[in-house]
Amino acid sequence: MKLTPSPTEAADDRIAGLDRARTFITLSVVLYHSAINYTYFGQGGDRMHWLGFDLVALFNDSYFMSCMFFISGLFVPASLASRGASDYLGRRALRLGVPYIVSILVIMPVAYYRYYVAEDQFTTVWWRMISEGPWPSGSAWFLGVLLIFDIVAALVGALAPRLIDGLGRWAGNLLRAPLTGFLVFLVIANAAYLPLHLGFGDGLWFMPGHFPLPLQASRALLYPTFFVVGMAIGAAGLRTGPFAQDGAPVQRWPVWFGLSYGCYGMILLLAYAHHNWIADFDSPPLWWRAAYGSAVASFCASMAFGVPTFFLRFARAPLALMDRMQPSAYGIYLLHFLPLLWLQYLVFDPAWSAAVKFAIVLVGTLSVSWLAAALLRRIPLVARII
């Protein structure tokens, strides 16, 4: 049985709610990176801090990358079915591979040069990054990892298309009972995250040599798991399956958000216990690490359902600013590190409050990267990519 999209589910057919969900995640990424320099736990950050930014950073860092992989997986089955594996891979190489190469060779070296501006010329610093390391990838690592997932998905689509059909049938049948389906997803998310979290902690990153393709060790199984679950839901049909606008999971969006905020509350409670009730801060007991890991995995699962279903449920709500930003959202993600790091550098010395510095960095980063993305999209070849 070959996976075949319906006429209303062509690969290029836009779904406003999911477009808004992706734009929202992009804004969450920019918000997180703008706040991290003014948190108490941010390494090498500004001397000005505010605890509220720690809460913002913890909230976003705990869920947004797994949600990005989940949403990316939703679109894979229809794209594979309508284009075939080879054309799909060619398009993904253009849309992910080219920006990744440009990011690690141009955008990120220029952005991170702000750390070396007083030490050496740019060309010297650039060559040292490339040849010796560390070679920072910034937010571009997501593109490289997602491209790897897409390559595997294309191979599966070419060699075992029934497997993707099976995923779609599983998701369609299971999510007719949304709460039962979500509980299964919850178990899968915990199984994917807890063993590596307990084994490696959250501070270890896998890095092939000094090549800029890092992956957080504790999430090495979580991200592909969320991508595959997204594929399963996408294979069931984005307009007719579990995430159909009038479907039961979408109508239950308050449940997913209620669960997510409950899980985030548990994360905060455990973080408070870690700082105040556990004697050995550097070596918390196994019960605490297991509870914290389960809270994080459950939070990721809840937000992966909550964010898309919320925007699908309110797809007709007037969100003019978000809709205007949507065509440039990918470009904003690609470019935002450049104005971000230089704005942090420019406001570093003044004795302004953390809130003022954060506001300047956030507004400046979003404005500059949005304008740059919009201008670049006027070039036809660039518009095909971003």
VEXDREN-2710 file (C-alpha; in Angstrom, 1 decimal):
% VEXDREN-2710
k/r/px/py/pz
1/MET/0.0/0.0/0.0
2/LYS/1.6/3.3/-1.1
3/LEU/1.2/6.4/0.9
4/THR/-0.9/8.8/-1.2
5/PRO/-1.9/12.3/-0.1
6/SER/-5.4/13.6/-0.7
7/PRO/-5.8/16.5/-3.2
8/THR/-6.2/18.8/-0.2
9/GLU/-3.0/17.7/1.4
10/ALA/-0.4/18.5/-1.2
11/ALA/3.0/19.3/0.1
12/ASP/2.7/23.0/-0.6
13/ASP/-0.8/23.4/0.7
14/ARG/-0.5/25.9/3.6
15/ILE/-2.2/25.2/6.9
16/ALA/-2.5/28.5/8.7
17/GLY/-2.5/27.1/12.2
18/LEU/0.7/25.1/11.7
19/ASP/2.4/28.1/10.0
20/ARG/1.5/30.1/13.1
21/ALA/2.8/27.3/15.4
22/ARG/6.2/27.4/13.6
23/THR/6.3/31.1/13.8
24/PHE/5.6/31.0/17.5
25/ILE/8.4/28.5/18.1
26/THR/10.8/30.9/16.1
27/LEU/9.7/33.7/18.4
28/SER/10.3/31.5/21.4
29/VAL/13.9/30.8/20.2
30/VAL/14.6/34.5/19.8
31/LEU/13.1/35.2/23.2
32/TYR/15.2/32.5/24.8
33/HIS/18.5/33.7/23.3
34/SER/17.7/37.3/24.1
35/ALA/17.0/36.4/27.8
36/ILE/19.8/33.9/28.4
37/ASN/22.5/36.6/28.8
38/TYR/20.6/38.1/31.7
39/THR/19.9/35.0/33.7
40/TYR/21.8/33.9/36.8
41/PHE/22.9/30.6/35.3
42/GLY/23.9/31.9/31.9
43/GLN/27.7/31.3/31.5
44/GLY/29.8/34.3/30.4
45/GLY/26.7/36.5/30.4
46/ASP/26.1/40.1/31.4
47/ARG/26.7/41.2/35.0
48/MET/23.1/42.4/35.1
49/HIS/20.5/39.6/36.0
50/TRP/16.9/39.1/36.8
51/LEU/15.4/35.9/38.1
52/GLY/12.4/36.2/35.8
53/PHE/14.6/35.7/32.8
54/ASP/15.8/32.4/34.4
55/LEU/12.1/31.3/34.4
56/VAL/11.7/32.3/30.8
57/ALA/14.9/30.5/29.7
58/LEU/14.0/27.4/31.6
59/PHE/10.5/27.3/30.1
60/ASN/11.7/27.7/26.6
61/ASP/14.8/25.5/26.7
62/SER/12.8/22.6/28.2
63/TYR/10.5/22.2/25.3
64/PHE/11.1/24.2/22.1
65/MET/13.6/22.1/20.2
66/SER/11.6/18.9/20.7
67/CYS/8.5/20.8/19.6
68/MET/10.3/22.0/16.5
69/PHE/11.3/18.4/15.5
70/PHE/7.7/17.3/16.2
71/ILE/6.2/20.0/14.0
72/SER/8.8/19.3/11.3
73/GLY/7.9/15.6/11.2
74/LEU/4.2/16.5/10.6
75/PHE/4.9/17.6/7.0
76/VAL/7.2/14.7/5.9
77/PRO/4.7/12.0/4.8
78/ALA/2.7/14.3/2.4
79/SER/6.0/15.7/1.0
80/LEU/7.4/12.3/0.4
81/ALA/4.2/11.0/-1.2
82/SER/3.8/13.9/-3.6
83/ARG/7.4/14.4/-4.6
84/GLY/9.1/11.0/-4.2
85/ALA/12.2/10.4/-2.2
86/SER/14.8/11.8/-4.6
87/ASP/13.0/15.1/-5.2
88/TYR/12.2/15.4/-1.5
89/LEU/15.8/15.0/-0.6
90/GLY/16.9/17.5/-3.2
91/ARG/14.5/20.1/-1.9
92/ARG/15.6/19.4/1.7
93/ALA/19.2/19.6/0.8
94/LEU/18.5/23.0/-0.7
95/ARG/16.3/24.3/2.1
96/LEU/18.4/22.9/5.0
97/GLY/21.8/22.0/3.7
98/VAL/22.6/25.2/2.0
99/PRO/21.5/27.5/4.9
100/TYR/23.5/25.2/7.3
101/ILE/26.7/25.6/5.3
102/VAL/26.2/29.4/4.9
103/SER/25.5/29.6/8.7
104/ILE/28.6/27.8/9.9
105/LEU/30.9/29.4/7.4
106/VAL/29.6/33.0/7.4
107/ILE/26.8/33.9/9.8
108/MET/28.1/32.2/12.9
109/PRO/31.7/33.3/12.5
110/VAL/30.7/36.9/12.0
111/ALA/28.3/36.6/15.0
112/TYR/30.8/35.0/17.3
113/TYR/33.6/37.3/16.3
114/ARG/32.2/39.8/18.8
115/TYR/34.0/37.6/21.5
116/TYR/37.4/38.0/19.7
117/VAL/37.1/41.6/18.3
118/ALA/39.8/42.9/20.7
119/GLU/42.2/39.9/20.0
120/ASP/42.7/39.5/16.3
121/GLN/41.6/40.2/12.8
122/PHE/38.4/38.5/11.6
123/THR/40.2/36.4/8.9
124/THR/42.6/35.0/11.5
125/VAL/39.8/34.2/14.0
126/TRP/37.7/32.6/11.1
127/TRP/40.5/30.3/10.1
128/ARG/41.2/29.3/13.7
129/MET/37.5/28.4/14.1
130/ILE/37.5/26.3/11.0
131/SER/40.8/24.6/11.3
132/GLU/41.2/24.2/15.1
133/GLY/37.9/24.9/16.8
134/PRO/35.9/25.6/18.7
135/TRP/33.6/26.1/15.7
136/PRO/30.3/27.3/17.0
137/SER/27.1/26.4/15.2
138/GLY/24.7/28.6/17.1
139/SER/21.1/27.7/16.1
140/ALA/22.3/26.1/12.8
141/TRP/22.8/22.7/14.5
142/PHE/19.1/22.1/14.2
143/LEU/19.3/22.3/10.4
144/GLY/22.0/19.7/10.2
145/VAL/20.3/17.3/12.6
146/LEU/16.9/17.8/10.9
147/LEU/18.5/17.1/7.5
148/ILE/19.9/13.8/8.8
149/PHE/16.4/12.9/10.0
150/ASP/15.0/13.8/6.6
151/ILE/17.5/11.6/4.9
152/VAL/16.5/8.6/7.0
153/ALA/12.8/9.4/6.4
154/ALA/13.4/9.5/2.7
155/LEU/15.2/6.1/2.7
156/VAL/12.3/4.6/4.7
157/GLY/9.8/6.2/2.3
158/ALA/11.7/4.7/-0.7
159/LEU/12.5/1.2/0.8
160/ALA/9.6/0.6/3.1
161/PRO/6.6/3.0/2.3
162/ARG/4.2/0.6/4.2
163/LEU/6.0/1.5/7.4
164/ILE/5.0/5.1/7.1
165/ASP/1.4/4.0/6.2
166/GLY/1.5/1.9/9.3
167/LEU/2.6/4.8/11.4
168/GLY/-0.4/6.8/10.0
169/ARG/-2.9/4.0/10.7
170/TRP/-1.5/3.7/14.3
171/ALA/-1.8/7.4/14.9
172/GLY/-5.2/7.6/13.4
173/ASN/-6.6/4.7/15.4
174/LEU/-4.9/5.6/18.6
175/LEU/-5.7/9.3/18.6
176/ARG/-9.4/8.7/18.1
177/ALA/-9.2/8.3/21.9
178/PRO/-7.0/11.5/22.5
179/LEU/-6.3/11.0/26.2
180/THR/-5.2/7.4/25.7
181/GLY/-3.1/8.4/22.7
182/PHE/-1.5/11.2/24.6
183/LEU/-0.7/8.8/27.5
184/VAL/1.0/6.5/25.1
185/PHE/3.0/9.4/23.7
186/LEU/3.9/10.4/27.3
187/VAL/5.3/6.9/28.0
188/ILE/7.3/7.0/24.7
189/ALA/8.7/10.5/25.5
190/ASN/9.8/9.4/29.0
191/ALA/11.4/6.2/27.6
192/ALA/13.3/8.2/25.0
193/TYR/14.6/10.8/27.5
194/LEU/15.0/9.3/31.0
195/PRO/17.8/6.6/30.3
196/LEU/20.1/9.1/28.6
197/HIS/19.3/11.9/31.1
198/LEU/20.2/9.6/34.0
199/GLY/23.2/8.3/32.2
200/PHE/24.8/11.5/30.9
201/GLY/23.0/14.4/32.7
202/ASP/22.0/17.5/30.7
203/GLY/25.4/19.1/30.4
204/LEU/27.1/16.7/28.0
205/TRP/27.0/17.4/24.3
206/PHE/28.1/15.0/21.5
207/MET/30.4/16.8/19.1
208/PRO/32.1/15.0/16.1
209/GLY/35.6/16.3/16.4
210/HIS/35.3/20.1/16.4
211/PHE/32.8/20.0/13.5
212/PRO/29.7/22.3/14.3
213/LEU/27.1/19.6/14.6
214/PRO/26.5/19.3/18.4
215/LEU/23.7/17.3/19.9
216/GLN/22.8/17.3/23.6
217/ALA/23.5/13.7/24.9
218/SER/20.4/13.5/27.0
219/ARG/18.2/14.4/24.1
220/ALA/19.8/12.2/21.5
221/LEU/16.8/9.9/21.4
222/LEU/14.2/12.5/22.4
223/TYR/14.5/14.5/19.2
224/PRO/14.2/11.6/16.7
225/THR/11.3/10.2/18.7
226/PHE/9.4/13.5/18.5
227/PHE/10.2/13.7/14.8
228/VAL/8.8/10.2/14.2
229/VAL/5.7/10.8/16.3
230/GLY/5.1/13.9/14.2
231/MET/5.5/11.8/11.0
232/ALA/2.9/9.4/12.4
233/ILE/0.4/12.1/13.0
234/GLY/1.2/13.7/9.6
235/ALA/0.8/10.3/7.8
236/ALA/-2.7/10.0/9.3
237/GLY/-3.6/13.3/7.4
238/LEU/-3.1/16.8/8.5
239/ARG/-6.6/17.9/7.4
240/THR/-8.4/14.7/8.1
241/GLY/-6.4/13.0/10.9
242/PRO/-5.7/13.6/14.6
243/PHE/-4.7/17.2/14.0
244/ALA/-7.6/18.1/11.8
245/GLN/-9.0/21.5/12.8
246/ASP/-12.3/20.0/14.1
247/GLY/-10.6/16.8/15.5
248/ALA/-10.8/15.7/19.1
249/PRO/-7.1/16.4/20.0
250/VAL/-7.4/20.0/18.6
251/GLN/-10.6/20.6/20.6
252/ARG/-8.9/19.5/23.7
253/TRP/-6.1/22.0/23.5
254/PRO/-6.8/23.3/27.0
255/VAL/-6.0/19.8/28.4
256/TRP/-2.6/19.7/26.8
257/PHE/-1.7/23.2/28.0
258/GLY/-3.0/22.4/31.5
259/LEU/-0.8/19.4/31.6
260/SER/2.2/21.3/30.3
261/TYR/1.9/24.0/32.9
262/GLY/1.5/21.4/35.6
263/CYS/4.7/19.7/34.4
264/TYR/6.5/23.1/34.3
265/GLY/5.3/23.7/37.9
266/MET/6.9/20.4/38.8
267/ILE/10.1/21.4/37.1
268/LEU/10.2/24.6/39.2
269/LEU/9.4/22.7/42.4
270/LEU/12.2/20.3/41.7
271/ALA/14.6/23.1/40.8
272/TYR/13.7/24.8/44.1
273/ALA/14.3/21.6/46.0
274/HIS/17.6/21.1/44.3
275/HIS/18.8/24.6/45.4
276/ASN/17.4/24.5/48.9
277/TRP/16.8/21.0/50.2
278/ILE/19.5/18.8/48.7
279/ALA/22.8/18.8/50.5
280/ASP/25.1/17.8/47.6
281/PHE/24.1/20.2/44.9
282/ASP/26.5/18.7/42.3
283/SER/25.3/15.1/42.9
284/PRO/21.5/15.1/43.5
285/PRO/20.0/11.7/44.4
286/LEU/18.6/9.3/41.8
287/TRP/15.0/10.0/42.8
288/TRP/15.4/13.7/42.1
289/ARG/17.1/13.2/38.7
290/ALA/14.4/10.7/37.7
291/ALA/11.6/13.0/38.8
292/TYR/13.2/16.0/37.1
293/GLY/13.8/14.0/33.8
294/SER/10.2/12.7/33.8
295/ALA/8.9/16.3/34.4
296/VAL/10.9/17.6/31.4
297/ALA/9.9/14.7/29.1
298/SER/6.3/15.1/30.0
299/PHE/6.5/18.9/29.6
300/CYS/7.9/18.4/26.1
301/ALA/5.1/16.0/25.2
302/SER/2.4/18.3/26.5
303/MET/3.8/21.3/24.6
304/ALA/4.2/19.3/21.4
305/PHE/0.5/18.7/21.5
306/GLY/-0.5/22.0/23.0
307/VAL/1.3/24.5/20.7
308/PRO/0.0/23.1/17.3
309/THR/-3.5/22.3/18.6
310/PHE/-3.9/25.8/20.1
311/PHE/-3.0/27.5/16.8
312/LEU/-5.1/25.0/14.8
313/ARG/-8.1/25.7/17.1
314/PHE/-7.8/29.4/16.6
315/ALA/-6.6/29.5/13.0
316/ARG/-9.2/32.1/12.1
317/ALA/-8.3/34.4/15.0
318/PRO/-6.9/37.8/13.9
319/LEU/-3.1/37.6/14.4
320/ALA/-2.0/40.0/11.7
321/LEU/1.5/40.6/13.0
322/MET/2.3/36.9/13.3
323/ASP/0.9/36.3/9.9
324/ARG/3.0/39.1/8.4
325/MET/6.1/37.6/10.1
326/GLN/5.4/34.0/8.9
327/PRO/7.0/34.2/5.5
328/SER/10.2/35.5/7.1
329/ALA/10.2/33.2/10.2
330/TYR/12.8/30.7/8.8
331/GLY/15.0/33.6/7.8
332/ILE/14.7/35.1/11.2
333/TYR/15.7/31.8/12.8
334/LEU/18.8/31.6/10.5
335/LEU/19.9/35.2/10.9
336/HIS/19.0/36.2/14.5
337/PHE/22.3/35.1/16.1
338/LEU/24.2/37.9/14.2
339/PRO/22.3/40.9/15.5
340/LEU/21.8/39.1/18.9
341/LEU/25.4/38.7/19.8
342/TRP/26.5/42.1/18.6
343/LEU/23.7/43.9/20.4
344/GLN/24.6/42.0/23.6
345/TYR/28.2/43.2/23.1
346/LEU/27.1/46.8/22.5
347/VAL/25.0/47.0/25.7
348/PHE/27.4/45.0/27.9
349/ASP/29.3/48.0/29.5
350/PRO/26.5/50.4/30.3
351/ALA/25.1/50.0/33.9
352/TRP/21.5/49.6/32.7
353/SER/19.1/47.2/34.3
354/ALA/18.7/43.6/32.9
355/ALA/15.2/44.5/31.7
356/VAL/16.4/47.4/29.6
357/LYS/19.3/45.5/28.1
358/PHE/17.0/42.6/27.3
359/ALA/14.4/44.8/25.7
360/ILE/17.0/46.4/23.5
361/VAL/18.4/43.0/22.5
362/LEU/15.1/41.4/21.9
363/VAL/13.5/44.3/19.9
364/GLY/16.7/44.9/18.0
365/THR/17.4/41.3/17.2
366/LEU/13.8/40.6/16.0
367/SER/13.7/43.9/13.9
368/VAL/17.0/43.5/12.2
369/SER/16.7/39.8/11.5
370/TRP/13.1/40.2/10.2
371/LEU/14.1/43.1/7.9
372/ALA/17.2/41.3/6.7
373/ALA/15.1/38.1/6.0
374/ALA/12.4/40.1/4.2
375/LEU/15.0/41.8/2.0
376/LEU/16.9/38.6/1.2
377/ARG/13.6/37.0/0.2
378/ARG/13.3/39.6/-2.6
379/ILE/16.1/37.6/-4.4
380/PRO/14.3/34.8/-6.2
381/LEU/16.9/32.1/-5.5
382/VAL/17.1/33.0/-1.8
383/ALA/13.3/33.0/-1.6
384/ARG/13.3/29.4/-2.8
385/ILE/15.5/28.5/0.1
386/ILE/14.1/30.6/3.0
END
